[in-house]
């Protein structure tokens, strides 16, 4: 593909393509304003997109990037299965959440809205929302106790929930009856319908202003434009093969370690992602199904290579994906997969980010080297909460502080601390006061965690750590469901000698003296200060949290870049002063000796320590060779 033949003139194309992006942004704002869900409002766990009449994406807009890479799979399924019967009509809203078709896990519900102009289907809008509860065995949709997909709640392969723009009350009554929190579930559905209505209105206004023929040309040109530019960038990069292995260390049931083997081959203007060698599927919910792999690949390509190109299916026309069936990233029925979005899919995405970054970095081309990144927030480990709130109402929510991971380091700079997630450009941390108002919890602190970023010449961004206790809970108990991976095996891989980010840890302090301390005005700054039984949890768990219990977690930051021994000692000193790196890590990992009383670098001892570490590395390498 050497030339780009657009049917619209360049000026009109730029105006209309930006109009589409603005529509997706307005859709997102509509969802935020209508939804009462803390997951949507506080953490931006959603997706908005526009699609061509035949189902290809035109503009992946706000929200979680990997959903933009798989939404068209769900829409094309609806078009294929239901166009003839019952038919697709103006005023329909189609809901789908089947992991075999498009969703990473069943709480992620897509709603697609057809857009008709003078009786002709000309486009679609699509939204995804992470629903608060869909009736699974464990509240909230992450199900460590699931042993088959049928334990994981509503599974819908496509259903029209509205006619003439009005929700079907009998169907709504049935769906909401499946949820532990029907009020919130109903509001989340309406938020997506409102976003679809907004998109429809704005698209039709655009057609009225510029004409239907210009709009149809735009639909054809969008994917051509994106494909042309992504292929041209690939042509500038040298051909080659890059390989990595990422590990999943705890399925919550067995002692198995799972690996995601990823081989990227670049030839001319095409990329092949081959996952042959990946471990077989797990018996628990940590898997994802094969469609999710497309989302993982899309995220790596869109964010690292095509970040300034319109995101749509044109980016994927240069990609071939090879995934054997029955693996942790391509689980088959009836294997569970409700952790799929931040389990199997994220495992796969981490691997894709690494091999694409290695491709960019090894190119030797400065503009591409600077786009490479060590891994971000490799596992947004966290918890879901469920129970009765301060007002006597049942609730389910996810504590989305899990968004507070660190950015991966780059070849020229440290990663940003508490930067969020690579796959969620609009990542937000929930407001502490709002979470305490909505739910029976009291934060003891939320702050940057020391030694959470991967060491390197350029340090990975630090992640957050939080601690909270139960507060004002009428029943004196809340349900806590923990999830994630990377608590035993270090993930968050670095690049070119950079170290991985820290492992993370769930901890519950049972029957502590926290309330006595609060009464005395002495909030603990470290969990070791608390009396009580300190229980380190597995990565996947469900546990009741009672009055006087405290939940704590520290998370993984971003991976480092380059040898930590090449980091300027003054930068290490500043990190120690700012509590991002401990004195112990400064000495053991960076080889920097800092006086604990003056916090000044001892340059002579630092040089000696770094030479000692280098000599130890050389001797160890020789022993391994023997």
KEMAR-823004 format. One record per residue (C-alpha): x, y, z. Coordinates in steps of 0.25 Angstrom, whole numbers, plus 5000, padded with zeros to 4 digits. Example, Ala and Ser with C-alpha at 12.3 -4.5 7.8 and 13.67 -1.06 7.14 Angstrom:
// KEMAR-823004
504949825031
505549965029
END
This chain:
// KEMAR-823004
500050005000
500850124995
499850224993
498650275000
497450294992
496450375000
495050404994
494850535002
495750655001
496750665012
496150785019
494750725019
495350585024
496050655036
494850735040
493950615039
494950515046
495150605057
493550625058
493550475060
494550475071
493750585078
492450505077
493150385084
493650485095
492250545097
491650405098
492650375109
492250505117
490750465115
491050325122
491750395133
490650495135
489550385135
490250265142
490350265157
491350155157
492650185164
493350105154
492850185142
492850325149
494050315157
494950225149
494550235135
494450085133
493650095120
493750105105
493050185094
493250165079
492650195065
492450085054
492150075040
490850015035
491549875033
492149875046
493649915045
494050025055
494250165050
494650235063
495050165076
494850285086
494950295101
495150195111
495850055111
496650035099
496549885098
495049885097
495149975085
495949865078
494949755080
493549835080
493449815065
493449665067
492149675075
491549775066
491849685054
491249565061
489949645064
489849685049
490149545044
489149475054
488049565055
487849655042
486849555037
486149515049
485649585057
486349695049
487049825052
486249955053
486350095057
486150115072
486849975075
487849965086
488649825085
489349775098
490449665097
491449615107
491749475103
493249455105
493249355093
492949475084
493449605089
493549635104
494749605112
493849565124
492349565126
492249695134
492749775122
491449795114
491349855101
490149925095
490149955080
489150055074
488850065059
488750195053
487850215041
487750335032
486450335023
486150195026
487650145022
488550085032
489750175031
490550155044
490550095058
490950145072
491550055082
491850065097
492349975108
492149985123
492649905134
491349865141
491349865156
490749725157
490149625148
489749515157
491049435158
491449335169
492249445175
491749595176
492349685166
492649595154
494049555158
493849415163
494949335170
493949225173
493549205159
493849065153
493149085140
492649195132
491149175137
491549225151
491949355145
490649425143
489749465131
490349425118
489649495106
490049465091
489249585087
487849635090
487049755086
486649825099
485849945093
484849975082
484650115077
485650165087
484850115099
485350005108
484549875108
484049875122
483849725122
485249695118
485749795127
485049735139
485649605135
487049655134
487049735147
486449615154
487749545152
488649655159
488949675174
488849825171
487749845161
487549995163
489050015159
488949915148
487749985142
488450115143
489650065136
488850015124
488150145123
489450225123
489950145111
488550165104
488750315107
490150315101
489550235088
488450345087
489450455088
490350385077
489150365068
488750515069
490150565066
490350475054
489050515048
489450665050
490750635043
490050575032
489050685030
490150785030
491150715021
490250625013
490050475013
491050445002
492150525009
491850435022
491850305014
493250345008
493750375022
493350245026
494150175015
495350275017
495550255032
496050115031
496850145019
497550265026
497850185038
498350065031
499250145021
499950215033
500150095041
500750015030
501650135026
502250135040
502449985040
503250005026
504250095033
504549995044
505549875041
504949735040
505249635051
504649545062
504449575076
504049485087
503649495102
502949405113
502049465123
501649385135
500349375143
500649325157
499349295165
498049245160
497449235174
497349085174
498649015169
500149035170
500249045155
501049155148
500449195135
501249265124
500849345112
501849325101
501849435090
502649435077
502549565069
503049555055
503149685046
503249665031
503149795022
501849855026
501149735034
501249685048
501049545053
500749515067
500949365070
500549315084
500949175082
501449115094
500549185104
500049095116
498749025116
497549085122
497349095137
496249025145
495849165151
495349295146
496749355142
496649315127
496149405116
495549355103
496149365089
495449495085
496149575096
497449545090
497049645078
496849745089
498249725095
498949735082
498149855078
498549925091
500049905088
499949955074
498950075076
499750125088
501150105084
501150115069
499850185065
499550275077
499350395067
498650315057
497050305058
496850175065
495950075057
496049945050
496949995040
498049985050
497849835050
497849805035
499349795036
499249685047
499249535047
498949465061
499249325064
498649265077
498449115080
497149075086
497049035101
498149125107
498049235118
497749335107
496849255099
495949175108
494849085103
493449065109
493149035120
494449085126
494249215135
494849345131
494249455139
495649515142
495849515127
495949665126
497149685136
497549535136
497749465123
497549585114
498549675122
499549565123
499549555108
499549715107
500749715115
501449625106
501049705094
501449835100
502849775102
503149715089
502549835081
503449925090
504649835087
504349855073
504350005074
505550015083
506449925074
506149995062
507150105065
506250205059
506150315070
504650355068
504250215070
505250175081
504550295089
503250225087
503650095094
503250075108
503549975119
502249915124
501150005131
500349955144
500549815140
499449765149
498349855154
498149765166
497049805175
495749775182
494249775180
493349805192
491949765195
490949775206
489949875213
490350015213
490150135223
488750155218
488350015219
488449985204
489149865197
490349905189
491449845180
492649925175
494049915171
495049995178
495750055166
496950105173
497549995165
497750095154
498850155162
499950075156
501250135150
501650165136
502850095130
504150165128
504650205114
506050215108
506150365112
505250385125
504650315137
503250265137
502150355143
501750315157
500350275159
500150295144
498950195142
498850085132
499350085117
498050035112
497250145119
497650275114
496650355123
496950275135
496550345148
496650305163
495350305170
495150415180
495450375194
494350455200
493250405190
493650265192
493550285207
492150345205
491650235196
492150115204
492450075218
493950095218
494950185224
496250215217
497450215226
498350255215
498550255200
499950295195
501150255186
501750125190
503250125193
504150035184
502949995175
503550045162
504549965154
505950005156
506750055145
507650165139
506250215137
505250175148
503950115146
502750205152
502350165166
500950105169
500050145180
499750075193
498450085201
497950035214
496450045219
495549995230
494149965231
493350085236
491850115239
491449975233
490049935239
490349785239
491849805244
492349735232
492649755217
493049645207
494349665200
494749595187
496249605183
496849585170
498049605161
499449535158
500849575161
500849555176
501949445175
502649455162
503149595158
502449655146
502449785140
503649755131
504749855129
505549885116
507049875113
507449835127
506349905134
505849825146
504349785147
503349865156
503149815170
502249695173
500949735180
500249685193
498849675199
498849675214
497749675224
498049715239
496949635247
496349685260
497349805260
497349925270
497050025258
495750085264
496450105278
497650175270
496650265262
495950305275
497250345281
497650415268
498750325264
498550285250
499650175247
500650205236
501050065234
500249935236
501349875245
500949975255
499549905257
499249795267
498449685262
498649565253
499349595240
498949505229
499549515215
498449475205
498649395192
498449475179
497049425178
496149415190
494849445196
494749485211
493849555221
494449685227
493849715240
493949835250
495349855254
495949785242
496849865232
497049835218
498449875212
499049865198
500249915191
500349905176
501349885164
501850005158
502550015144
503749945139
505050015139
505950045127
507450015126
508449975137
508150025151
509650045153
509650145142
508650235149
509150365154
509450365169
508750495170
507450445164
507550325174
507750425186
506550505181
505650375180
506150345195
505750485200
504350465193
504150325199
504050265185
505350185188
505850125201
507250145206
507349995206
506949985191
507850105188
509050025193
508649885188
508049915175
508650045170
509950035178
509850175183
510250195198
509450305205
509750355219
508450325226
508550455235
508950555225
508450485212
509650525205
510350425195
511650375198
512350375184
513550295188
512750185195
511750185183
512850165173
513350045181
512049985183
511649995169
512949925165
512749815175
511349795169
511849785155
512949685159
511949605166
511149595153
512349555145
512749445154
511349395155
511249395140
512549315139
511949215149
510749195141
511549175128
512249065135
END
